[in-house]
Amino acid sequence: MNILVVIIAIIAIILLLTGGFVSSLQFLLWVGVALLIIALIVFLLRFITGRNRV
């Protein structure tokens, strides 16, 4: 599950950069923000609850 969060965060950063550089693909900026928020929420929930499942 932790690897999944890392993959989502990397995809979010790539989409943020692509959406920022290409003005015609502006919707990717919002997709990147949404994925980054989801990854952050999942990470915080796992950190707060203390579950260490693999």
N, C-alpha and C positions, 0 to 999 in steps of 0.2 A: 504494500500500500504506500510506503514511503517513496518508492521509486516512481509510482504513479504521480504523486504530488510533484516530484522533481521534474518529470516529463511535462506535466501541465504547465508548470512555471516557465520552463524553457520555451515551450510553444507560445505562451503568453508574451514573453519578452520578444521573441521573433516577430510575432504579429504586431506588437506595439511599434517596433522599429520599422516594419514594412508599412504600416498604416501612417506612420509619421513622415516617411520619406516620399511615399507615392500618394499624391493628393486625390487621385481617382479611386483609390482603394481605401477611402477614409473609414468605411465600415469596419475594416480590420482593426482599427484603433480601439473601437468599442468592444469587439470580440476579445482582443487581448486584455483589455481592462477587466472584462467579466471573468475570463479564465484566471487572471492573476488574483482576483478577489476570491474566487472559489478555492484556488490552491492555498491562499492565506488562511481562509476559514478552516479548511481541512487540517492544515498544519497546526493552527491554534487549538482546535478541538482535540487533536491527538496529544499535543503538549500539555494541555490543561488536565485532561482525563488521565494521562499517564499510561495509556494503553500502548504496549509495545508489540503488537501483532505483526507478523511478517507476511 
